[in-house]
Amino acid sequence: MSMDYLVIEDWEILTEAEAIEAAIDRHGEDGTTSVAYCALESWGDRGDPEYQFWFALFLKLIQREHVGWA
């Protein structure tokens, strides 16, 4: 993906909590869904650092939601 388009500007300096908040501000959904939307928006080149950031954060949120779930 081109550096001309960023899903969330300055995503690389955000903490995970700040990134989730920025995703919610952008998409108006719960944190996991908003982060998933950001990953989908940045999808195109799976080697793109922005895509990897959003997708990794999405996976982390999904795993956290299922802790203790049988």
Backbone as a ProteinNet text record, in pm:
[ID]
protein_1_A
[PRIMARY]
MSMDYLVIEDWEILTEAEAIEAAIDRHGEDGTTSVAYCALESWGDRGDPEYQFWFALFLKLIQREHVGWA
[TERTIARY]
85.2	0	89	47.3	120.2	119.9	226.1	234.1	150.6	89.2	3.3	-127.3	-165.3	-291	-264.5	-299.4	-289.8	-429.1	-461.9	-593.1	-605.5	-507.1	-502.7	-363.6	-358.8	-231.5	-152.1	-22.2	70	38.4	-17.9	-51.5	70.2	188.4	308	355.3	306.1	348	240.2	127.8	18.7	42.5	2.2	-2	-119.3	-129.5	-242.3	-374.3	-379.4	-502.6	-538.9	-440.6	-466.5	-512.6	-453.2	-492.1	-636.4	-674.8	-812.6	-908	-872.8	-957.1	-969.4	-857.9	-861	-946.8	-938.9	-1020.7	-1169.1	-1202.5	-1342	-1390.4	-1305.4	-1342.3	-1370.3	-1296.6	-1311.7	-1435.8	-1461.7	-1566.6	-1689.6	-1680.2	-1797	-1851.5	-1768.4	-1807.5	-1727.5	-1748.8	-1666.5	-1521.3	-1430.7	-1287.6	-1242.8	-1284.7	-1241.9	-1291	-1416.5	-1472.3	-1405.2	-1383.6	-1319.9	-1177.9	-1104	-967.2	-969.8	-1066.8	-1080.4	-1105.1	-1191	-1215.5	-1086.3	-1006.5	-878.8	-786.5	-782.7	-700.3	-748.9	-880.5	-935.4	-906.3	-913.6	-884.8	-740	-649.1	-507.3	-461.6	-551.5	-517.6	-490.6	-400.6	-362.9	-229	-136.2	-4	15.2	12.1	22.7	157.4	252.9	382.5	385.2	276.8	269.2	269.6	357.1	364.7	234.7	160.4	35.3	-65.7	-76	-165.6	-124.4	4.1	52.3	19.5	31.9	-0.5	-146.7	-237.6	-381.1	-424.7	-370.5	-409.1	-358.9	-236.4	-182.6	-264.1	-303.3	-384.5	-521.5	-579	-706.7	-695	-590.1	-571.7	-555.8	-484.2	-465.3	-599.4	-682.7	-813.3	-904	-901.6	-983.1	-940.5	-811.1	-761.8	-800.4	-793	-827.2	-975.4	-1060.2	-1203.5	-1238.4	-1157	-1188.5	-1115.8	-1040.9	-974.2	-1080.1	-1064.9	-1159.4	-1285.7	-1297.1	-1415.2	-1392.8	-1486.3	-1468.6	-1556.1
-118.2	0	123.5	220.1	344.9	420.7	493.1	575	701.9	721.8	837.6	826.7	705.4	684	606	665.8	599.1	590.7	479.3	463.7	563.3	564.7	659.3	721.9	851.3	921.3	899.7	883.2	861.9	735.1	634.1	508.4	445.2	466	398.9	451.6	566.2	619.4	602.3	542.3	524.4	402.2	413.5	295.2	211.1	88	4.4	68	121.6	184.9	305.9	386.7	503.3	460.3	352.1	302.9	253.8	183.4	135.7	254	354.2	473.6	545.8	557.3	623	542.6	410.6	326	343.8	349.9	370.7	507.7	610	744	742.9	662.5	657.3	578.3	467.1	375.9	368.7	418.1	423.2	288.6	189	54.6	18.8	-102.6	-147	-158.3	-168.5	-166	-272.9	-395.9	-505.7	-486.4	-450	-429.5	-312	-203.6	-85.6	-115.6	-189.3	-227	-319	-410	-497	-413.3	-312.4	-224.3	-154.2	-109.8	-44.9	-142.4	-267.9	-369.2	-390.8	-399.4	-418.7	-299.7	-179.2	-59	-54.9	-104.4	-98.7	-222.1	-318.6	-442.5	-416.5	-487.4	-472.9	-540.2	-499.9	-561.7	-611.8	-743.8	-798.4	-768.9	-723.7	-685.3	-541.3	-467.8	-327.9	-316.7	-236.9	-225.1	-178.7	-90.2	-44.2	-158.9	-237.5	-353.3	-449.9	-478.2	-570.7	-520.8	-390.9	-331.7	-354.4	-316.7	-328.2	-473.1	-560.5	-700.3	-766.4	-735.9	-791.5	-743.2	-617.5	-564.1	-631.3	-653.7	-723.6	-864.8	-938.2	-1073.5	-1072.3	-975.3	-963.4	-938.9	-853.4	-825.2	-948	-1020.3	-1141.7	-1244.8	-1263	-1360.3	-1319.3	-1191.8	-1142	-1165.4	-1150.2	-1170.2	-1315.9	-1409.5	-1550.5	-1617.4	-1542.4	-1600.6	-1652.1	-1774.9	-1834.1	-1887.7	-1874.6	-1921.5	-2066.2	-2151.8	-2294.2	-2333.7
0	0	0	-65.2	-76.7	55.6	80.9	201.3	186	67.8	46.1	123.8	162.5	232.3	360.8	471.7	600.7	659.3	718.8	780.9	895.5	982.4	1094.5	1093.4	1081.8	1075.7	1204.5	1190.9	1303	1381.7	1317.1	1383	1450.4	1393.2	1444.4	1579.9	1622.8	1753.3	1860	1823.7	1918.8	2007	2132.8	2218	2170	2218	2178	2220.2	2341.8	2390.9	2304.9	2267.6	2182.7	2043.3	1992.1	1859.6	1861.4	1966.8	1977.9	1985.7	2064.8	2076.5	1941.6	1868.9	1737.6	1639.9	1646	1559.4	1591.3	1719.9	1760.5	1713.7	1727.1	1680	1529.6	1456	1310.2	1268.5	1338.8	1292.6	1382.1	1505	1591.6	1634.4	1637.3	1679.5	1804.4	1855.1	1967.2	1921.7	2016.2	1985.3	1887.6	1910.5	1824.5	1681.6	1666.5	1533	1463.3	1536	1476.6	1431.7	1512.6	1475.4	1353.2	1347.3	1230	1104.3	1114.3	1000	956.8	1051.7	1017.5	945.4	992.1	924.9	782.1	765.4	630.8	540.2	595.8	515	469.3	552.3	517.8	441.2	422.3	354	207.4	151.9	12	-6	75	78.2	220.4	237.7	372.7	436.8	360.3	414.2	462.9	439.8	479.2	631.8	688.5	834.7	900	833	892.3	898.9	793.6	795.6	906.4	916.3	1018.6	1158.9	1181.1	1311.1	1345.8	1255	1282.7	1294.8	1209.4	1214	1343	1383	1507.5	1627.6	1627.4	1735.9	1736.7	1619.9	1610.8	1669.7	1631.5	1685.1	1836.9	1887.6	2032	2102.6	2045.4	2104.6	2100	1989.8	1977.5	2081.6	2098.1	2195.6	2337	2365.6	2498.7	2528.2	2427.8	2446.5	2474.2	2426.3	2440.7	2557	2635.6	2751.7	2848.6	2887.3	2980.6	2916.6	2786.5	2716.4	2673.7	2704.8	2672.5	2557.7
[MASK]
++++++++++++++++++++++++++++++++++++++++++++++++++++++++++++++++++++++

